[in-house]
């Protein structure tokens, strides 16, 4: 288990929250089947993509329920998405960001206040 810190800003007030994750996973591929890396017992993981392609395709079909937080190369927050299985079919997501934090839902993260990530 590893702890990372999410830094927040709200009305010029800074705060931080320690978040426990199972692991930091480095991947060198532009197509990633996340079910190989996250199992039902994982409560979180930081994915660090090292390939040189512009876009990464993530297969999220068997990865649920997770909150995905996207960070740029300097670990500043850029956006969020959810992976929630609902019905049949495949689920994929494409992103330009190379640092993705997967957090199992439910979670008490205030998305509109996230500033950056510290490892």
Secondary structure as the mmCIF struct_conf table of DSSP 4:
data_model
#
loop_
_struct_conf.conf_type_id
_struct_conf.id
_struct_conf.beg_label_comp_id
_struct_conf.beg_label_asym_id
_struct_conf.beg_label_seq_id
_struct_conf.end_label_comp_id
_struct_conf.end_label_asym_id
_struct_conf.end_label_seq_id
STRN STRN1 UNK A 2 UNK A 10
TURN_TY1_P TURN_TY1_P1 UNK A 11 UNK A 12
STRN STRN2 UNK A 13 UNK A 21
BEND BEND1 UNK A 22 UNK A 22
STRN STRN3 UNK A 23 UNK A 27
BEND BEND2 UNK A 30 UNK A 30
STRN STRN4 UNK A 31 UNK A 33
HELX_RH_3T_P HELX_RH_3T_P1 UNK A 34 UNK A 36
TURN_TY1_P TURN_TY1_P2 UNK A 37 UNK A 37
TURN_TY1_P TURN_TY1_P3 UNK A 40 UNK A 41
STRN STRN5 UNK A 44 UNK A 49
BEND BEND3 UNK A 54 UNK A 54
STRN STRN6 UNK A 56 UNK A 59
TURN_TY1_P TURN_TY1_P4 UNK A 61 UNK A 62
BEND BEND4 UNK A 65 UNK A 65
STRN STRN7 UNK A 66 UNK A 71
TURN_TY1_P TURN_TY1_P5 UNK A 73 UNK A 74
STRN STRN8 UNK A 76 UNK A 76
STRN STRN9 UNK A 77 UNK A 83
BEND BEND5 UNK A 87 UNK A 89
STRN STRN10 UNK A 92 UNK A 95
BEND BEND6 UNK A 96 UNK A 96
BEND BEND7 UNK A 98 UNK A 98
STRN STRN11 UNK A 99 UNK A 104
BEND BEND8 UNK A 105 UNK A 106
HELX_RH_3T_P HELX_RH_3T_P2 UNK A 111 UNK A 113
STRN STRN12 UNK A 114 UNK A 118
#
